[in-house]
Amino acid sequence: MTPPKLFAEIPPEIASRVVINGSSFNPSAADGLNRYTGEILTKFLSRSSQVQVYTAAEALSQQYPKQAIAIDDRSIYQNNFRGNLSRLLWHQTALPRALKQRTQSHSPIFYSPVPEGMLYPVCPQVITIHDLLPIRFPETYPRIRYYFRYILPKLIAASSAIVAVSEYTKQEIEAYFKGIETPIHVIYQGYRSDIFQPAPIAIQTQVCQQYNLKSFILCVGETRPYKNIRGLI
């Protein structure tokens, strides 16, 4: 008996239309957004040879040479003022022009794993919103808070659908951006079962004995104030 596939193939009539936004993806960065985007790109591109991605990452272009559409500006995925500004301008200029050319053969669907996209889209656009931390904690995100406060509302209104990674994020979006009509779909984040799995009991026992652990709290993440580590302790 053939075991069922973990991920079903994307129908060709859909895959041929999907264009993914990989402009912010930096393979060398280990933060959450890059990890999420990297996993999304890998799964989409490996499930269909027709799905395409806009990227400035040479590693991704080398791995998927027939599906990657290269972005010449190599600074575009940098997480700084220049990189953020480059992406904002690219989404409003070069990207719409490129997508307009694709509409001559078939209507594309632009999917962004991050809250970035076209303010005046030339095709259906779906963006992902992970949280509203720059709005709730502006002192922690002094640079990005203006984007979330003034650009993101327009981007939401210009999108055909929103992906929220949790029900809480969806509620926050609805509460802060009151009256939005764009549908919001909750799609929870997954995990890599080939990487994240319980260690054998023998190893657990060895670690607990080595560090004299009887009861403990394991927190994997940053220590910024919004993580509420003090409350956890």
C-alpha positions in Angstrom: 0.0 0.0 0.0 1.3 3.4 -1.0 1.4 5.7 2.1 -0.6 8.9 1.8 1.4 12.1 0.9 1.8 14.5 3.7 1.2 17.4 1.3 -1.1 17.1 -1.7 -0.1 18.4 -5.1 -1.3 21.9 -6.0 -3.8 21.7 -8.9 -2.0 22.9 -12.1 -4.6 25.5 -12.9 -4.0 27.1 -9.5 -0.2 26.6 -9.3 0.3 28.3 -12.7 -1.2 31.4 -11.3 0.5 31.6 -7.8 3.3 34.1 -7.4 4.9 34.3 -4.0 6.5 37.3 -2.4 10.0 36.4 -1.3 11.4 39.9 -1.5 12.0 40.0 2.3 13.4 36.5 2.6 17.0 36.3 3.9 18.2 32.7 4.1 21.0 33.7 6.5 18.7 35.3 9.1 17.3 33.1 11.9 14.3 35.2 13.1 10.8 34.0 13.1 9.5 35.8 9.9 12.4 34.4 7.8 12.0 30.9 9.2 8.2 31.1 8.4 8.8 32.5 5.0 11.5 30.0 4.2 9.3 27.0 5.1 6.4 28.4 3.1 8.6 28.9 0.0 10.1 25.5 0.3 6.8 23.7 0.6 5.1 25.7 -2.2 8.0 25.4 -4.7 8.6 21.7 -4.0 5.0 20.8 -4.4 4.6 22.3 -7.9 7.1 23.3 -10.6 4.7 26.0 -11.8 4.6 28.1 -8.6 7.0 31.1 -8.9 8.6 33.4 -6.4 10.2 36.8 -6.5 13.4 36.7 -4.6 16.8 38.4 -4.2 18.3 35.5 -2.4 20.9 33.8 -4.6 20.6 30.5 -2.7 16.9 30.3 -3.4 17.4 31.1 -7.1 20.1 28.4 -7.3 17.8 25.8 -5.7 14.8 26.6 -7.8 16.3 28.2 -11.0 13.1 27.7 -13.1 10.7 29.1 -10.5 12.7 32.0 -9.0 12.3 35.4 -10.5 15.4 37.4 -9.5 15.1 40.8 -7.9 18.3 42.7 -8.9 18.5 44.9 -5.8 20.4 42.7 -3.3 19.7 45.0 -0.4 16.0 44.6 -0.6 15.8 41.8 2.0 17.9 43.7 4.6 16.1 44.4 7.8 17.1 48.1 8.0 15.9 51.4 6.7 17.3 51.0 3.3 16.0 47.5 2.8 12.5 48.3 4.1 12.3 51.4 1.9 13.5 49.4 -1.1 10.8 46.8 -0.6 8.1 49.4 -0.1 9.1 51.1 -3.4 9.5 47.7 -5.2 6.0 46.6 -4.3 4.5 49.8 -5.7 6.5 50.1 -8.9 8.5 47.1 -10.3 6.1 44.4 -9.0 2.9 45.8 -10.5 4.6 46.2 -13.9 5.8 42.6 -13.8 2.5 41.2 -12.8 0.7 43.2 -15.5 2.8 41.4 -18.1 1.7 38.1 -16.7 -2.0 39.0 -17.0 -1.6 38.7 -20.8 -1.4 34.9 -20.5 -3.3 34.3 -17.2 -4.4 36.1 -14.1 -1.8 35.7 -11.4 -2.5 35.5 -7.6 0.1 37.3 -5.5 0.6 35.7 -2.1 2.8 37.4 0.6 3.9 35.5 3.7 4.6 38.9 5.4 2.4 42.0 5.7 3.8 43.6 2.6 2.3 44.1 -0.9 0.8 46.4 -3.4 -1.3 49.4 -2.3 -2.9 49.4 -5.8 -2.9 45.7 -6.8 -3.2 44.7 -10.4 -4.3 41.2 -9.4 -5.8 39.3 -6.4 -3.5 39.8 -3.4 -3.3 37.8 -0.2 -1.1 39.0 2.7 -0.1 37.4 6.0 -0.3 39.3 9.3 1.5 37.6 12.2 0.9 40.2 14.9 0.4 43.9 15.6 3.4 44.2 17.9 4.7 47.5 16.3 1.3 49.1 17.2 1.0 47.6 20.7 4.7 48.1 21.6 5.8 51.1 19.5 8.8 51.8 21.7 10.2 48.4 20.8 9.6 49.0 17.1 10.2 52.7 16.6 10.9 52.4 12.8 8.2 49.9 11.8 5.4 51.4 13.9 4.7 54.0 11.3 4.3 51.4 8.5 1.8 49.5 10.6 -0.1 52.6 11.6 -0.4 54.3 8.2 0.5 51.8 5.4 -0.9 48.5 6.7 -4.5 49.8 6.9 -4.4 50.7 3.2 -2.7 47.4 2.4 -5.4 45.5 4.2 -8.1 47.3 2.2 -6.3 46.6 -1.0 -6.0 42.9 -0.4 -8.5 40.2 -1.4 -7.9 38.2 1.8 -5.8 38.2 4.9 -4.1 35.3 6.6 -3.8 35.6 10.4 -1.5 33.0 12.1 -3.8 32.8 15.2 -7.3 33.6 16.3 -5.9 36.2 18.7 -4.2 38.0 15.8 -7.4 38.0 13.9 -9.2 39.5 16.8 -6.5 42.2 17.2 -6.8 43.1 13.5 -10.6 43.4 13.7 -10.3 45.5 16.9 -7.7 47.9 15.7 -8.7 48.3 12.1 -12.4 48.7 12.7 -14.8 48.3 9.8 -12.5 46.4 7.5 -14.3 44.3 4.9 -11.4 42.1 3.8 -12.0 38.5 4.9 -9.5 37.2 7.5 -8.6 33.5 7.5 -6.9 31.9 10.5 -4.2 29.5 9.4 -2.1 28.3 12.3 1.7 27.9 12.0 2.9 24.3 11.7 6.1 22.7 13.0 8.8 20.4 11.5 8.1 17.0 13.0 11.5 15.8 11.6 13.2 18.4 13.8 11.0 19.0 16.8 10.1 15.8 18.7 10.5 14.6 22.2 13.9 13.3 23.2 14.2 9.7 24.3 13.4 9.2 28.0 17.0 8.2 28.7 18.3 11.5 27.4 15.7 13.5 29.3 16.7 11.7 32.5 20.4 12.4 31.8 19.8 16.1 31.2 17.7 16.5 34.4 20.3 14.7 36.4 23.2 16.7 34.9 21.6 20.0 35.8 19.8 18.9 38.9 16.4 19.7 37.4 13.3 18.6 39.3 10.7 21.1 38.1 11.5 23.8 35.5 10.0 26.1 32.9 11.6 26.0 29.4 11.0 29.2 27.4 12.5 29.3 23.9 12.4 32.8 22.4 13.4 36.4 22.9 13.4 38.3 26.2 11.8 41.5 25.0 9.1 42.9 27.3 6.2 41.8 25.1 7.3 38.1 25.6 6.1 38.6 29.2 8.9 36.5 30.7 8.3 38.1 34.1 4.7 37.0 34.1 5.8 33.5 33.0 8.1 33.2 36.0 
